[in-house]
Amino acid sequence: MAIAPEPKHSTTNVHGTTLALGQWAALITGPPGAGKSDLALRCLATGPNGLIPERPRLVSDDQTLLEHRDGWIYTLSPATIRGKLEVRGIGLVDIVPVDRARLVLIVDLSGRPTDRLPPVPLPTETILDQPIARIEIAPFEASAPLKVLLALKRLSNAAKPTDLNRARN
């Protein structure tokens, strides 16, 4: 009996904060001090409502492990910071994290002006050989947390597991 080799996978550590909505993740990126953790905190405080049907959860703050496996990029937290969120002026806060989620969105806080109406489909950024939808957000706008969660919800609705499995195979 021949033993099939394990599927190839790779892992990398990136500077960013990751949130999950169900099984789908958004990686918030930007330079130090751009507001990644602050935006994540405000997203986490957004509960289920008429726009967002479930509570967002933290995957990882400041550093995120990306694991390319089986045609997906999974987001995970390094063990040393798992369940911790840095809140400026307060310190580290304990939060029950999600173990992993599939990356479908990159939220860029680089400070470039945002388009009033982004192109459809959204632009992508390639990470670990996978194209991932990308949006640019002004992190300190009052509506920024809802914008992130609405984009993540829209992508997760479009990314039903059966459709995605067909698209990835």
Phi, psi and omega in degrees: 000124179276141178259124180289140178294151176296145177299146179295140172210156180221154181229141175219155179254129180237154176278109180176163180248137186236133177244152176238145170235103190066230181267004186251144187237151172240128177262118180266120183239160178159171181292163176305136179083004183287341179110021181299308181292323179296316178296319178299317179302315180292326175295316181296333180279355179271114183269180175302137178204191182295339180262321183241112188283347181220165182279129174293154181228153178278134168264307183198148177245135174078318177227137178228134173274132175248125182241118178270114183212133175055036177082005180238159168250117178263142177256136180220165178257138171299142184303326184292338181238009183301130177078015180242138174231128179278123178245110182305133180086346180246316183114201180280133180243135177281131179223138177288116184270168169271141181296315182197157176207157181275127182286123176231353185213137170249128178253114186263120178253033186289350176093004176290152177299141181266147177286143176295315175236109181291159178295153177240126355291167180299149173298159181236161173232137181270124176231128182048046177067017179240132174283129180236133179301144183225136173233158175248133184230143169273107194294337185259006171294146180302327183273358185306314180300318179293325177298316179298311184291324176294318177296317179295318177298315181299315179293323180291325177294324179283344187251055176295140185309318182293320179294317181293320179299319178295319182291329184274341183269000000 
